[in-house]
């Protein structure tokens, strides 16, 4: 007898196992050394102490080149703080010598030690103060001669103010000159102040390379 062979189940071809889908790995882009679209890099801002050192030591009487906003405004802050300290000192000195003041002499108040110190400090800081202002205007692409226009208008106003005290017949004319010169100084001063607040020109201009961008 033939052996009983059990019925074998049919064997179907198993489909090939599909590879497991893997999320593609994207490499993070490397930031280039230079900013996008060809914009220049910005240098770090100039600190408070560095600005004072630059204006008073390195560029004491320098009217060429350019000065960025951080240099100018840090120096301006130092100048204002010094002015406040000197004003407080001058006020204290005036109250301490009220009995010695000659009320008949209009210039006696300016003979106090406080005013003398203020005048000397003002003369010592005149050139560096004007120099950094001129360089700040250069940094915005403008001529530094603009800063001298208010000073030109100041001398006629000073002359008119002194003439009022000596020539009482032409008081109205002198007051008109003072008012006109004051308006000119105010308008030009506001325009220059707006220019001083503007950003540096990123490219090199006729006054030199940019101190802010490289």
Rosetta silent file (secondary structure, phi, psi, omega in degrees, C-alpha in Angstrom):
SEQUENCE: XXXXXXXXXXXXXXXXXXXXXXXXXXXXXXXXXXXXXXXXXXXXXXXXXXXXXXXXXXXXXXXXXXXXXXXXXXXXXXXXXXXXXXXXXXXXXXXXXXXXXXXXXXXXXXXXXXXXXXXXXXXXXXXXXXXXXXXXXXXXXXXXXXXXXXXXXXXXXXXXXXXXXXXXXXXXXXXXXXXXXXXXXXXXXXXXXXXXXXXXXXXXXXXXXXXXXX
SCORE:     score description
SCORE:     0.000 S_00000001
   1 L     0.000  144.066  178.100    0.000    0.000    0.000 S_00000001
   2 L   -78.778  138.692  179.209    1.074    3.427   -0.744 S_00000001
   3 L   -63.085  147.548  177.601    1.683    5.602    2.297 S_00000001
   4 L   -78.349  110.555  176.426   -0.911    8.238    3.017 S_00000001
   5 L   -88.322  121.604  177.738    0.665   11.594    2.121 S_00000001
   6 L   -65.293  148.526 -178.971   -1.005   14.474    3.915 S_00000001
   7 L   -72.295  121.333  178.022   -2.249   17.201    1.668 S_00000001
   8 L   -83.513  134.335  177.249    0.222   20.052    1.697 S_00000001
   9 L   -66.886  147.264 -179.681   -1.242   23.549    1.627 S_00000001
  10 L   -64.380  143.372 -179.886   -0.406   25.501   -1.432 S_00000001
  11 L  -102.640  121.700  177.994    2.588   27.808   -1.110 S_00000001
  12 L  -100.247  147.902  177.431    2.140   31.278   -2.433 S_00000001
  13 L   -67.558  118.496  178.622    4.988   33.555   -3.323 S_00000001
  14 L   -74.804  134.374  178.745    5.416   36.016   -0.467 S_00000001
  15 L   -65.037  146.422  179.210    5.851   39.604   -1.631 S_00000001
  16 L   -62.718  137.979 -178.225    9.250   41.031   -1.068 S_00000001
  17 L   -67.402  125.667 -179.096    9.477   43.080    2.128 S_00000001
  18 L   -74.331  138.634  177.885    9.391   46.767    1.348 S_00000001
  19 L   -65.769  142.557 -178.638   12.193   48.811    2.854 S_00000001
  20 L   -70.043  133.674 -178.182   11.116   51.010    5.718 S_00000001
  21 L   -70.816  131.124  178.803   10.761   54.635    4.736 S_00000001
  22 L  -113.950  136.226  178.538   13.288   56.873    6.416 S_00000001
  23 L   -67.045  124.404 -179.661   12.871   60.563    6.901 S_00000001
  24 L   -63.334  141.815  179.653   15.535   62.296    4.861 S_00000001
  25 L   -94.626  120.862  179.712   18.050   64.187    6.950 S_00000001
  26 L   -99.236  131.791 -179.801   18.553   67.744    5.886 S_00000001
  27 L   -79.524  132.204  179.233   21.831   69.370    6.729 S_00000001
  28 L   -65.338  132.770 -179.678   21.549   72.652    8.504 S_00000001
  29 L   -67.499  140.505  177.666   22.873   75.447    6.311 S_00000001
  30 L   -82.969  132.765  179.347   26.069   77.004    7.470 S_00000001
  31 L   -72.465  129.434  179.830   25.901   80.725    8.022 S_00000001
  32 L   -71.507  161.089  178.607   28.333   82.479    5.720 S_00000001
  33 L   -66.047  -37.830  179.507   30.918   84.814    7.043 S_00000001
  34 L   -96.299  142.817  178.461   29.455   87.689    5.083 S_00000001
  35 L   -62.276  164.500 -177.953   25.785   88.671    5.521 S_00000001
  36 H   -68.065  160.599  175.898   23.294   87.890    2.779 S_00000001
  37 H    59.943   22.855  174.366   22.742   90.073   -0.252 S_00000001
  38 H    73.969   13.225  178.397   26.240   91.481   -0.038 S_00000001
  39 L   -71.684  139.402 -178.778   25.546   93.680    3.012 S_00000001
  40 L   -73.454  158.266  176.598   28.720   94.509    4.966 S_00000001
  41 L   -76.744  151.285 -179.192   29.307   93.316    8.489 S_00000001
  42 E  -101.108  130.326  177.355   28.791   95.715   11.393 S_00000001
  43 L   -74.916  156.994  176.678   31.590   96.343   13.857 S_00000001
  44 L   -61.300  150.258  179.485   30.877   96.360   17.616 S_00000001
  45 L   -67.113  152.747  178.200   29.718   99.647   19.067 S_00000001
  46 L   -81.388  130.501 -178.375   32.229  101.959   20.682 S_00000001
  47 L   -75.718  174.305 -176.608   31.969  101.986   24.472 S_00000001
  48 H   -64.052  -51.227 -178.802   31.724  104.982   26.788 S_00000001
  49 H   -67.489  -39.188  179.667   35.340  104.969   27.968 S_00000001
  50 H   -64.042  -37.497  178.612   36.650  104.138   24.510 S_00000001
  51 H   -65.413  -42.649  178.515   34.769  107.084   23.006 S_00000001
  52 H   -63.331  -42.612  179.152   36.239  109.502   25.571 S_00000001
  53 H   -63.711  -40.422 -179.105   39.728  108.129   24.933 S_00000001
  54 H   -65.549  -45.065 -175.797   39.297  108.422   21.175 S_00000001
  55 H   -72.375  -41.950 -173.313   38.027  112.011   21.255 S_00000001
  56 H   -86.112  -29.324 -173.809   40.383  113.396   23.913 S_00000001
  57 H  -110.623  -57.393 -173.202   43.597  111.495   23.196 S_00000001
  58 H   -74.032  -35.124 -176.021   43.658  109.862   19.794 S_00000001
  59 L  -132.891   53.876 -175.703   41.719  112.542   17.880 S_00000001
  60 L   -62.917  -44.892 -178.542   41.937  115.651   20.046 S_00000001
  61 L  -127.080   53.396 -176.432   42.194  118.080   17.136 S_00000001
  62 L  -111.168  119.677  178.496   41.119  115.876   14.239 S_00000001
  63 L  -114.666   15.228  178.009   38.663  117.241   11.684 S_00000001
  64 L  -117.333  159.578  179.993   39.231  114.552    9.064 S_00000001
  65 L    88.699 -162.892 -173.999   37.790  111.079    8.771 S_00000001
  66 L  -133.143  154.360  177.902   34.506  109.765   10.121 S_00000001
  67 L  -135.131  126.998 -179.953   32.909  109.077   13.529 S_00000001
  68 L   -78.010  172.875 -174.715   30.019  106.678   14.061 S_00000001
  69 H   -63.076  -39.819 -177.970   27.028  107.374   16.275 S_00000001
  70 H   -63.145  -36.250  176.697   28.284  105.422   19.287 S_00000001
  71 H   -67.088  -45.947 -175.900   31.473  107.507   19.399 S_00000001
  72 H   -67.465  -48.262 -173.763   29.655  110.814   19.069 S_00000001
  73 H   -76.267  -30.220  172.553   26.800  110.200   21.506 S_00000001
  74 H   -65.735  -40.560  175.733   28.965  108.552   24.173 S_00000001
  75 H   -65.961  -40.498  178.344   31.233  111.570   24.045 S_00000001
  76 H   -61.245  -40.364  176.671   28.200  113.884   24.157 S_00000001
  77 H   -61.328  -44.588  178.232   26.953  112.079   27.273 S_00000001
  78 H   -63.119  -39.871  179.448   30.333  112.548   28.954 S_00000001
  79 H   -64.754  -41.869  179.562   30.367  116.237   27.972 S_00000001
  80 H   -66.697  -42.999  178.688   26.872  116.804   29.389 S_00000001
  81 H   -61.701  -41.375  177.409   27.715  115.032   32.655 S_00000001
  82 H   -64.589  -38.774  179.107   30.841  117.160   33.043 S_00000001
  83 H   -64.426  -39.327  178.718   28.824  120.316   32.339 S_00000001
  84 H   -64.607  -43.509  179.627   26.286  119.392   35.026 S_00000001
  85 H   -62.478  -43.742  179.832   29.042  118.803   37.577 S_00000001
  86 H   -67.291  -35.283  178.587   30.689  122.132   36.760 S_00000001
  87 H   -66.513  -41.107  177.053   27.346  123.953   36.913 S_00000001
  88 H   -63.762  -42.194  177.790   26.627  122.548   40.369 S_00000001
  89 H   -63.348  -41.084  179.843   30.106  123.549   41.501 S_00000001
  90 H   -66.229  -39.679  177.266   29.664  127.049   40.079 S_00000001
  91 H   -62.448  -42.080  177.937   26.301  127.463   41.818 S_00000001
  92 H   -62.790  -40.969  179.997   27.838  126.451   45.129 S_00000001
  93 H   -67.557  -36.135  179.451   30.677  128.930   44.634 S_00000001
  94 H   -66.133  -44.403  179.823   28.264  131.759   43.800 S_00000001
  95 H   -67.594  -25.405 -179.742   26.175  131.234   46.928 S_00000001
  96 H   -78.577  -14.599 -178.863   29.319  131.123   49.012 S_00000001
  97 L  -130.774   36.077  178.153   30.406  134.598   47.850 S_00000001
  98 H   -63.874  -33.422 -177.509   27.132  136.502   47.462 S_00000001
  99 H   -69.824  -21.847 -177.366   28.322  139.200   49.847 S_00000001
 100 H   -94.391   -1.817 -178.364   31.333  139.993   47.686 S_00000001
 101 L   -75.042  138.922  176.661   29.417  140.458   44.452 S_00000001
 102 L   -96.853  105.633 -177.165   29.306  143.969   42.996 S_00000001
 103 L   -68.324  -21.067  178.456   25.744  144.464   41.785 S_00000001
 104 L   -77.622  -19.879  179.214   26.723  147.598   39.875 S_00000001
 105 L  -100.426  110.151 -177.505   29.152  145.635   37.725 S_00000001
 106 L   -66.443  -18.441 -178.386   27.224  143.291   35.355 S_00000001
 107 L   -97.464    3.002 -177.871   30.388  141.264   34.720 S_00000001
 108 H   -66.906  -29.799 -179.316   31.258  140.687   38.375 S_00000001
 109 H   -67.113  -27.711 -179.458   29.344  137.409   38.397 S_00000001
 110 H   -82.538   -1.481  178.467   31.623  136.067   35.669 S_00000001
 111 H   -93.458    3.484  179.694   34.695  136.717   37.810 S_00000001
 112 L   -72.888  154.096  179.474   33.857  133.931   40.258 S_00000001
 113 H   -58.713  -32.498  179.957   36.157  130.867   40.395 S_00000001
 114 H   -63.855  -45.033  178.913   33.348  128.659   39.111 S_00000001
 115 H   -67.718  -34.402  178.340   32.922  130.631   35.898 S_00000001
 116 H   -64.922  -43.634  178.053   36.680  130.789   35.391 S_00000001
 117 H   -64.060  -42.444  178.404   36.932  126.989   35.653 S_00000001
 118 H   -61.047  -41.501  179.782   33.964  126.557   33.285 S_00000001
 119 H   -64.787  -41.795  179.951   35.606  128.912   30.774 S_00000001
 120 H   -66.616  -43.267  178.302   38.929  127.057   30.910 S_00000001
 121 H   -65.200  -39.319  178.016   37.296  123.638   30.542 S_00000001
 122 H   -62.640  -40.588  177.206   35.163  124.949   27.687 S_00000001
 123 H   -66.768  -38.384 -179.131   38.236  126.239   25.863 S_00000001
 124 H   -68.492  -32.437 -177.177   40.080  122.953   26.429 S_00000001
 125 H   -98.467    3.368 -177.951   37.188  120.875   25.079 S_00000001
 126 H   -64.895  -50.322 -177.315   36.214  123.164   22.217 S_00000001
 127 H   -64.800  -48.801  178.035   38.446  121.585   19.574 S_00000001
 128 H   -64.038  -33.676  178.771   37.698  117.914   20.386 S_00000001
 129 H   -66.669  -43.906  177.709   33.983  118.688   20.651 S_00000001
 130 H   -69.759  -35.432 -179.053   33.903  120.377   17.258 S_00000001
 131 H   -64.132  -44.833 -179.278   36.153  117.713   15.753 S_00000001
 132 H   -69.509  -29.500  176.047   33.915  114.792   16.669 S_00000001
 133 H   -68.718  -42.058  177.450   30.875  116.718   15.394 S_00000001
 134 H   -63.487  -42.551  179.452   32.568  117.351   12.061 S_00000001
 135 H   -67.077  -31.937  176.928   33.571  113.691   11.768 S_00000001
 136 H   -67.665  -38.432  174.579   29.992  112.615   12.590 S_00000001
 137 H   -66.045  -39.040  175.443   28.710  114.785    9.738 S_00000001
 138 H   -59.741  -36.236 -178.122   31.343  113.243    7.471 S_00000001
 139 H   -66.035  -24.791  176.507   30.040  109.819    8.454 S_00000001
 140 L   -94.371    5.327  177.434   26.622  110.726    7.032 S_00000001
 141 L    85.940   19.291 -177.389   28.177  112.031    3.819 S_00000001
 142 L  -117.250  157.949 -178.333   27.855  115.757    4.628 S_00000001
 143 L   -72.695  144.896  178.225   30.373  118.552    4.869 S_00000001
 144 H   -76.344   -8.852  179.806   31.675  119.514    8.285 S_00000001
 145 H   -67.273  -17.732  178.634   31.330  123.219    7.456 S_00000001
 146 H   -60.551  -30.531 -174.753   27.679  123.020    8.494 S_00000001
 147 H   -71.177  -17.808 -177.963   28.698  122.968   12.138 S_00000001
 148 H   -88.621  -12.957 -177.549   30.231  126.443   11.881 S_00000001
 149 H   -63.895  -45.666  176.019   27.069  128.192   10.636 S_00000001
 150 H   -60.360  -33.068  178.446   25.452  128.497   14.117 S_00000001
 151 H   -68.733  -34.140  177.674   28.728  129.934   15.427 S_00000001
 152 H   -65.002  -38.944  178.422   28.738  132.537   12.638 S_00000001
 153 H   -75.015  -17.265 -177.463   25.239  133.619   13.672 S_00000001
 154 H   -73.123  -35.566 -175.715   26.256  133.690   17.346 S_00000001
 155 H   -67.499  -42.664  174.048   28.705  136.598   17.064 S_00000001
 156 H   -62.213  -35.464  178.612   26.157  139.159   15.708 S_00000001
 157 H   -67.263  -38.452  176.930   23.757  138.092   18.455 S_00000001
 158 H   -66.403  -40.998  177.820   26.478  138.583   21.093 S_00000001
 159 H   -62.609  -40.477  178.910   27.343  141.983   19.641 S_00000001
 160 H   -67.068  -38.159  179.263   23.683  143.023   19.749 S_00000001
 161 H   -65.192  -39.159  177.791   23.337  141.828   23.344 S_00000001
 162 H   -71.674  -31.616  179.817   26.334  143.897   24.439 S_00000001
 163 H   -70.972  -28.255  178.597   25.088  146.922   22.505 S_00000001
 164 H   -61.906  -36.701 -177.860   21.776  146.865   24.356 S_00000001
 165 H   -74.951  -24.741 -176.170   23.585  147.552   27.628 S_00000001
 166 H  -103.185  -32.402 -176.822   25.613  150.461   26.250 S_00000001
 167 L  -118.242   97.381 -176.438   23.312  152.032   23.641 S_00000001
 168 H   -80.761  -10.869 -178.745   19.809  152.449   24.991 S_00000001
 169 H   -76.693  -24.953 -176.733   18.595  154.424   21.954 S_00000001
 170 H  -116.847   42.281 -177.632   18.642  151.414   19.593 S_00000001
 171 H   -65.608  -43.501 -177.084   17.272  148.740   21.908 S_00000001
 172 H   -64.871  -39.563  178.424   14.537  147.606   19.518 S_00000001
 173 H   -65.699  -40.955  178.982   16.963  147.243   16.615 S_00000001
 174 H   -67.415  -38.063  177.374   19.405  145.250   18.698 S_00000001
 175 H   -65.322  -35.476  177.444   16.619  143.010   19.979 S_00000001
 176 H   -65.750  -40.026  177.288   15.508  142.377   16.393 S_00000001
 177 H   -64.832  -41.628  178.604   19.038  141.339   15.453 S_00000001
 178 H   -62.618  -41.982 -179.956   19.206  139.035   18.468 S_00000001
 179 H   -65.805  -43.257 -179.762   15.863  137.446   17.565 S_00000001
 180 H   -64.214  -46.132  179.336   16.836  136.921   13.926 S_00000001
 181 H   -65.109  -37.038  177.582   20.191  135.384   14.794 S_00000001
 182 H   -64.117  -40.072  177.523   18.555  133.201   17.421 S_00000001
 183 H   -65.202  -40.019  178.219   16.048  131.857   14.889 S_00000001
 184 H   -62.791  -44.626  179.274   18.839  131.096   12.419 S_00000001
 185 H   -63.886  -38.047 -179.152   20.810  129.238   15.088 S_00000001
 186 H   -67.355  -46.317 -178.144   17.719  127.287   16.158 S_00000001
 187 H   -64.903  -48.779  179.630   16.734  126.168   12.652 S_00000001
 188 H   -63.988  -37.320  179.111   20.264  125.201   11.623 S_00000001
 189 H   -63.819  -40.594  178.157   20.795  123.481   14.975 S_00000001
 190 H   -65.116  -41.749  179.146   17.682  121.321   14.552 S_00000001
 191 H   -62.621  -44.687  179.829   18.737  120.319   11.026 S_00000001
 192 H   -65.330  -37.676  178.729   22.241  119.391   12.194 S_00000001
 193 H   -61.740  -40.592  177.061   20.807  117.437   15.136 S_00000001
 194 H   -63.623  -40.442  178.045   18.716  115.331   12.753 S_00000001
 195 H   -65.233  -38.473 -179.460   21.813  114.627   10.650 S_00000001
 196 H   -66.382  -23.641  179.764   23.802  113.627   13.729 S_00000001
 197 L   -86.029   -9.284 -177.080   21.158  111.026   14.592 S_00000001
 198 L   -76.561  159.554 -177.902   21.295  109.350   11.173 S_00000001
 199 L   -75.159  163.451  178.519   23.076  106.071   10.535 S_00000001
 200 L   -70.617  150.112  170.543   26.511  105.754    8.978 S_00000001
 201 L   -72.193  125.801 -174.842   26.889  105.384    5.253 S_00000001
 202 L   -67.485  -27.567 -177.444   27.809  101.700    4.765 S_00000001
 203 L   -95.568  166.940  176.571   30.118  102.354    1.862 S_00000001
 204 L   -70.740  134.011  176.562   33.292  104.391    1.711 S_00000001
 205 E  -115.808 -167.483 -175.213   32.668  108.040    0.920 S_00000001
 206 L   -69.080  -10.828 -179.007   34.893  110.992    0.150 S_00000001
 207 L  -101.105   -1.475  176.343   35.861  111.311    3.829 S_00000001
 208 E   131.072 -179.929  179.050   37.143  107.772    4.262 S_00000001
 209 L   -71.533  159.181 -178.351   35.998  104.204    4.974 S_00000001
 210 L   -70.327  130.935  175.827   33.024  103.546    7.214 S_00000001
 211 L   -78.944   -9.276 -176.856   33.906  103.152   10.933 S_00000001
 212 L  -101.267  -37.909 -175.519   30.765  101.046   11.473 S_00000001
 213 E  -112.664  153.127  177.953   30.730   98.603    8.545 S_00000001
 214 L  -134.993    0.000    0.000   33.482   96.507    7.045 S_00000001
